[in-house]
Amino acid sequence: MKRKLYDGETVFGFSMAIGFALLSISPLHEKAVYETLNDKIPEIVEVHPLFGEFDILVKIECNDIDSIGDVVINKIRSTKGVLDTKTLIGTKSLSG
């Protein structure tokens, strides 16, 4: 029987914290910000462009909630071109 690495809540029996951040980006820096988020911040596992009030949605996976805060404050907000962030912490996955 194959054991899943990640079941939506744990990795090999260890809890994972999942966060989402909505980002407002300067129009002059969109491509550079997208590349930085996608390639240089390993805790970001998904990057989605958006239409509307925010420009990008990112999914962040860390060992704990404090680490998500560190990623947002020290890595995402310090990225040139990021104007504003709104961070949401997931409680659990309801999908398959």
C-alpha positions as a Markdown table, in Angstrom:
| # | Residue | x | y | z |
|---|---|---|---|---|
| 1 | Met | 0.0 | 0.0 | 0.0 |
| 2 | Lys | 1.3 | 3.4 | -1.0 |
| 3 | Arg | 1.4 | 6.0 | 1.7 |
| 4 | Lys | 0.7 | 9.6 | 0.7 |
| 5 | Leu | 3.4 | 12.1 | 1.5 |
| 6 | Tyr | 0.8 | 14.8 | 2.2 |
| 7 | Asp | -2.9 | 14.2 | 3.1 |
| 8 | Gly | -4.0 | 17.8 | 3.3 |
| 9 | Glu | -3.1 | 18.2 | 7.0 |
| 10 | Thr | 0.0 | 16.2 | 7.8 |
| 11 | Val | 3.4 | 15.3 | 6.1 |
| 12 | Phe | 4.7 | 12.0 | 7.4 |
| 13 | Gly | 2.6 | 12.5 | 10.5 |
| 14 | Phe | 3.7 | 16.1 | 11.1 |
| 15 | Ser | 1.2 | 19.0 | 11.0 |
| 16 | Met | 1.6 | 21.5 | 8.2 |
| 17 | Ala | 0.4 | 25.1 | 8.4 |
| 18 | Ile | -1.3 | 26.4 | 5.3 |
| 19 | Gly | -1.7 | 30.1 | 4.5 |
| 20 | Phe | -2.9 | 32.1 | 1.6 |
| 21 | Ala | -1.8 | 35.7 | 0.8 |
| 22 | Leu | -3.6 | 38.1 | -1.4 |
| 23 | Leu | -1.1 | 40.6 | -2.9 |
| 24 | Ser | -1.4 | 44.0 | -4.5 |
| 25 | Ile | 1.4 | 44.6 | -7.0 |
| 26 | Ser | 2.8 | 47.7 | -8.7 |
| 27 | Pro | 2.0 | 47.4 | -12.4 |
| 28 | Leu | 5.6 | 48.2 | -13.2 |
| 29 | His | 6.8 | 45.2 | -11.3 |
| 30 | Glu | 4.3 | 42.4 | -12.0 |
| 31 | Lys | 6.6 | 40.1 | -14.0 |
| 32 | Ala | 9.5 | 40.4 | -11.6 |
| 33 | Val | 7.3 | 39.8 | -8.5 |
| 34 | Tyr | 5.7 | 36.8 | -10.1 |
| 35 | Glu | 9.1 | 35.3 | -10.9 |
| 36 | Thr | 10.4 | 36.0 | -7.4 |
| 37 | Leu | 7.3 | 34.4 | -5.8 |
| 38 | Asn | 7.5 | 31.4 | -8.1 |
| 39 | Asp | 11.2 | 30.7 | -8.1 |
| 40 | Lys | 12.8 | 32.2 | -5.0 |
| 41 | Ile | 10.5 | 31.6 | -2.0 |
| 42 | Pro | 10.3 | 27.8 | -1.5 |
| 43 | Glu | 7.5 | 28.0 | 1.0 |
| 44 | Ile | 5.2 | 29.4 | -1.8 |
| 45 | Val | 3.7 | 26.3 | -3.5 |
| 46 | Glu | 1.2 | 28.0 | -5.7 |
| 47 | Val | 1.0 | 31.4 | -7.4 |
| 48 | His | -2.2 | 32.5 | -9.2 |
| 49 | Pro | -2.8 | 35.8 | -11.0 |
| 50 | Leu | -6.1 | 37.4 | -10.3 |
| 51 | Phe | -8.5 | 40.1 | -11.6 |
| 52 | Gly | -10.0 | 42.4 | -9.1 |
| 53 | Glu | -8.9 | 44.2 | -5.9 |
| 54 | Phe | -5.8 | 42.0 | -5.6 |
| 55 | Asp | -3.3 | 40.9 | -8.3 |
| 56 | Ile | -1.9 | 37.6 | -7.1 |
| 57 | Leu | -2.9 | 34.8 | -4.7 |
| 58 | Val | -0.2 | 32.6 | -3.2 |
| 59 | Lys | -0.5 | 29.4 | -1.2 |
| 60 | Ile | 2.2 | 29.1 | 1.5 |
| 61 | Glu | 3.1 | 25.8 | 3.3 |
| 62 | Cys | 5.2 | 25.9 | 6.5 |
| 63 | Asn | 5.8 | 23.9 | 9.6 |
| 64 | Asp | 3.7 | 26.3 | 11.8 |
| 65 | Ile | 1.7 | 29.5 | 11.7 |
| 66 | Asp | 4.6 | 31.6 | 13.0 |
| 67 | Ser | 6.7 | 30.5 | 10.0 |
| 68 | Ile | 3.9 | 31.7 | 7.6 |
| 69 | Gly | 4.1 | 35.1 | 9.3 |
| 70 | Asp | 7.9 | 35.2 | 8.8 |
| 71 | Val | 7.5 | 34.3 | 5.1 |
| 72 | Val | 4.9 | 37.1 | 4.6 |
| 73 | Ile | 6.8 | 39.7 | 6.5 |
| 74 | Asn | 10.4 | 38.9 | 5.6 |
| 75 | Lys | 10.1 | 37.5 | 2.1 |
| 76 | Ile | 6.9 | 38.6 | 0.4 |
| 77 | Arg | 6.5 | 42.1 | 1.8 |
| 78 | Ser | 10.2 | 42.9 | 1.2 |
| 79 | Thr | 9.9 | 42.0 | -2.5 |
| 80 | Lys | 10.2 | 45.1 | -4.6 |
| 81 | Gly | 6.8 | 45.9 | -6.2 |
| 82 | Val | 4.6 | 44.3 | -3.5 |
| 83 | Leu | 2.3 | 47.1 | -2.3 |
| 84 | Asp | -0.1 | 45.4 | 0.1 |
| 85 | Thr | -0.8 | 41.9 | 1.5 |
| 86 | Lys | -3.8 | 40.3 | 3.2 |
| 87 | Thr | -3.0 | 36.9 | 4.8 |
| 88 | Leu | -5.4 | 34.1 | 5.6 |
| 89 | Ile | -4.6 | 31.0 | 7.6 |
| 90 | Gly | -6.3 | 27.8 | 6.5 |
| 91 | Thr | -7.8 | 25.5 | 9.2 |
| 92 | Lys | -8.0 | 22.3 | 7.1 |
| 93 | Ser | -8.5 | 21.1 | 3.6 |
| 94 | Leu | -12.1 | 20.1 | 2.6 |
| 95 | Ser | -11.1 | 18.8 | -0.8 |
| 96 | Gly | -10.1 | 15.3 | -1.9 |
